[in-house]
Amino acid sequence: MHRSAPTPIAPSNPTKLNWRPLHAGLFLILFLLALHVPAIGRWPWYILVPTAVYAVLCGILPPLRRTFVWLAVGRSDRSALAATASIALLSTLGLVLYQHLMKPDVDALAARLPGTLLGSAILAGACFSFVNAALEEVLFRGVLYDALESQWGWQTAVIISSTFFGVLHTAGYPPGSLGAVMAGIYGVLLGGLRRETGGLLWPIVAHVVADATIFAILFHA
């Protein structure tokens, strides 16, 4: 009896498998270098400059350009809106409650923020909230999340990216180790939102609300 030959299995694409993690490695190297350059060691330059350099390198290097797959808007439906609103509400309540109960010294943090922009505190707060949220989401729920997901799946991507998110917010608001834990939990919520919606739009929106709350707290203090 004649038996047909087995269908050959197409080889995997090692280029795509290996270059997606390199996006995160490249971005983190640029980010750490920026933190040690006095001229760009302040917000927003320490994250804006690495993002710009990374974007240029992705544009001129074909392997990076071919594996630049993390930038997506994601779906917009009722569940996405409900999840975003819930996370935004929880983060606002958590931050206000923390400030009311803990009453931390935030003078140093407030001094690092733009007090006014073109004479307007509201404009300064809006600019800070959007720029900071967008840049941090690009790093944590964009580049880093995609690199980790490509190797170990979305659950690991959420956990590790949220851990980094929390650790790097030790010097932010809320301050200290408790603040890092709160930021890490918040990162898990944003990572889950990134997973469920398939893009960065709604994590950025939720993050903007949290940053606007932080700006208001520090400006008032």
C-alpha positions as CSV (number, residue, x, y, z in Angstrom):
1,M,0.0,0.0,0.0
2,H,1.4,3.3,-1.0
3,R,1.9,5.8,1.8
4,S,2.3,9.5,1.1
5,A,5.3,11.3,2.4
6,P,4.7,13.4,5.5
7,T,4.2,17.1,4.9
8,P,7.4,18.9,5.9
9,I,7.2,21.4,8.7
10,A,8.1,24.9,7.8
11,P,11.1,26.1,9.8
12,S,10.5,28.8,12.3
13,N,11.7,32.4,11.7
14,P,14.6,32.8,14.0
15,T,15.0,36.4,13.0
16,K,11.6,37.5,14.3
17,L,12.0,35.4,17.4
18,N,15.4,36.9,18.3
19,W,14.9,40.6,17.3
20,R,11.7,41.3,19.3
21,P,13.5,40.9,22.6
22,L,16.3,43.1,21.4
23,H,13.8,46.0,21.1
24,A,13.5,46.0,24.9
25,G,17.2,45.5,25.4
26,L,18.0,48.5,23.1
27,F,15.4,50.7,24.7
28,L,16.5,49.9,28.3
29,I,20.2,50.6,27.4
30,L,19.2,54.0,25.9
31,F,17.0,54.7,28.9
32,L,19.8,53.9,31.5
33,L,22.3,56.0,29.5
34,A,20.0,58.9,29.5
35,L,19.6,58.8,33.3
36,H,23.3,59.3,33.7
37,V,23.6,62.3,31.3
38,P,23.1,65.5,33.4
39,A,21.8,67.5,30.4
40,I,18.9,65.1,29.8
41,G,18.5,63.6,33.3
42,R,15.3,65.5,34.1
43,W,11.7,64.8,33.0
44,P,10.7,64.4,30.2
45,W,14.1,64.2,28.5
46,Y,15.3,61.1,30.2
47,I,12.5,59.1,28.6
48,L,11.7,61.3,25.6
49,V,15.3,61.2,24.2
50,P,15.7,57.4,24.4
51,T,12.2,57.0,22.7
52,A,13.3,59.3,19.9
53,V,16.6,57.5,19.4
54,Y,14.9,54.1,19.5
55,A,12.4,55.3,16.9
56,V,15.1,56.5,14.6
57,L,17.0,53.2,14.9
58,C,13.8,51.2,14.1
59,G,13.4,53.3,11.0
60,I,16.9,52.8,9.6
61,L,17.7,49.2,10.7
62,P,15.6,46.6,8.7
63,P,15.6,43.9,11.4
64,L,14.2,46.3,13.9
65,R,11.8,47.7,11.4
66,R,10.4,44.3,10.4
67,T,9.9,43.3,14.1
68,F,8.3,46.6,15.1
69,V,4.9,45.1,15.9
70,W,3.9,46.4,19.3
71,L,2.5,49.7,18.3
72,A,-1.3,49.2,18.0
73,V,-4.3,51.2,19.0
74,G,-6.4,48.2,20.1
75,R,-10.1,47.6,20.0
76,S,-12.7,50.1,21.3
77,D,-15.9,48.6,22.6
78,R,-18.0,48.7,25.7
79,S,-15.9,46.3,27.7
80,A,-12.7,48.2,26.9
81,L,-14.4,51.5,28.0
82,A,-15.7,49.9,31.1
83,A,-12.4,48.4,32.1
84,T,-10.6,51.7,31.4
85,A,-13.1,53.7,33.5
86,S,-12.8,51.2,36.3
87,I,-9.0,51.3,36.4
88,A,-9.1,55.1,36.2
89,L,-11.5,55.4,39.1
90,L,-9.6,52.9,41.3
91,S,-6.3,54.7,40.6
92,T,-7.8,58.1,41.5
93,L,-9.4,56.9,44.7
94,G,-6.2,55.0,45.7
95,L,-4.0,58.0,45.1
96,V,-6.3,60.5,46.9
97,L,-6.7,58.1,49.8
98,Y,-3.0,57.5,50.1
99,Q,-2.3,61.2,50.2
100,H,-5.0,61.8,52.8
101,L,-3.9,59.0,55.1
102,M,-0.1,59.0,54.7
103,K,0.5,62.7,54.1
104,P,4.0,62.1,52.6
105,D,6.5,64.9,52.1
106,V,6.2,65.7,48.4
107,D,8.1,69.0,48.2
108,A,11.0,67.4,46.2
109,L,8.6,65.7,43.8
110,A,6.5,68.8,43.3
111,A,9.7,70.8,42.5
112,R,10.4,68.4,39.6
113,L,7.1,69.1,37.9
114,P,6.3,71.9,35.4
115,G,4.4,74.3,37.7
116,T,2.9,76.3,34.8
117,L,3.0,76.2,31.0
118,L,2.4,79.5,29.2
119,G,1.2,80.8,32.5
120,S,-1.4,78.0,33.0
121,A,-1.3,75.3,35.6
122,I,-4.1,73.4,33.9
123,L,-2.1,73.4,30.6
124,A,1.0,72.2,32.5
125,G,-0.9,69.4,34.2
126,A,-2.5,68.3,30.9
127,C,0.9,68.3,29.1
128,F,2.6,66.4,31.9
129,S,-0.2,63.9,32.2
130,F,-0.4,63.0,28.5
131,V,3.3,63.1,27.7
132,N,4.4,61.1,30.8
133,A,1.6,58.5,30.4
134,A,2.2,58.0,26.7
135,L,6.0,57.7,27.1
136,E,5.8,55.2,30.0
137,E,3.2,53.1,28.2
138,V,5.4,53.0,25.1
139,L,8.2,51.6,27.3
140,F,6.3,49.3,29.7
141,R,3.2,48.1,27.9
142,G,4.7,48.6,24.4
143,V,8.4,47.7,23.9
144,L,9.0,45.7,27.1
145,Y,5.6,43.9,27.1
146,D,6.0,42.8,23.5
147,A,9.6,41.5,24.0
148,L,8.5,39.4,27.0
149,E,5.3,38.2,25.4
150,S,7.2,37.0,22.3
151,Q,9.3,34.7,24.5
152,W,7.2,33.6,27.5
153,G,3.6,34.6,26.9
154,W,1.4,37.4,28.1
155,Q,1.2,36.4,31.7
156,T,4.9,36.6,32.2
157,A,5.0,39.8,30.2
158,V,2.4,41.4,32.6
159,I,4.2,40.3,35.7
160,I,7.8,41.3,34.7
161,S,6.8,44.6,33.1
162,S,4.7,45.5,36.1
163,T,7.6,44.6,38.4
164,F,10.0,47.0,36.5
165,F,7.2,49.6,36.5
166,G,6.9,49.4,40.3
167,V,10.7,49.4,40.9
168,L,11.3,52.4,38.7
169,H,8.5,54.3,40.5
170,T,10.2,54.1,43.9
171,A,11.4,57.6,43.5
172,G,8.1,58.8,42.1
173,Y,4.6,59.2,43.6
174,P,3.5,57.5,45.8
175,P,7.0,57.6,47.2
176,G,9.0,54.7,48.8
177,S,8.5,51.0,48.9
178,L,4.8,51.2,49.5
179,G,4.5,53.4,46.4
180,A,6.5,50.9,44.4
181,V,4.1,48.1,45.4
182,M,1.1,50.3,44.5
183,A,2.7,51.2,41.1
184,G,3.4,47.5,40.5
185,I,-0.2,46.5,41.2
186,Y,-1.3,49.4,38.9
187,G,1.0,48.1,36.3
188,V,-0.7,44.7,36.4
189,L,-4.0,46.3,35.8
190,L,-2.6,48.3,32.8
191,G,-0.9,45.1,31.5
192,G,-4.2,43.3,31.7
193,L,-5.9,46.1,29.9
194,R,-3.2,46.0,27.2
195,R,-3.8,42.3,26.8
196,E,-7.6,42.5,26.7
197,T,-7.8,45.4,24.3
198,G,-4.8,44.4,22.1
199,G,-3.3,47.9,22.0
200,L,-1.9,50.9,23.9
201,L,-4.8,53.4,23.5
202,W,-6.8,52.5,26.6
203,P,-3.8,51.9,28.9
204,I,-2.6,55.4,27.9
205,V,-6.0,56.9,28.7
206,A,-6.2,55.2,32.1
207,H,-2.6,56.3,32.8
208,V,-3.3,59.9,31.9
209,V,-6.1,60.0,34.5
210,A,-3.7,58.7,37.2
211,D,-1.0,61.2,36.2
212,A,-3.4,64.0,36.2
213,T,-4.4,63.0,39.8
214,I,-0.8,62.9,40.8
215,F,-0.2,66.4,39.3
216,A,-3.1,67.8,41.1
217,I,-2.0,66.3,44.4
218,L,1.6,67.6,44.1
219,F,0.5,71.0,42.8
220,H,-1.9,71.4,45.7
221,A,0.7,70.3,48.2
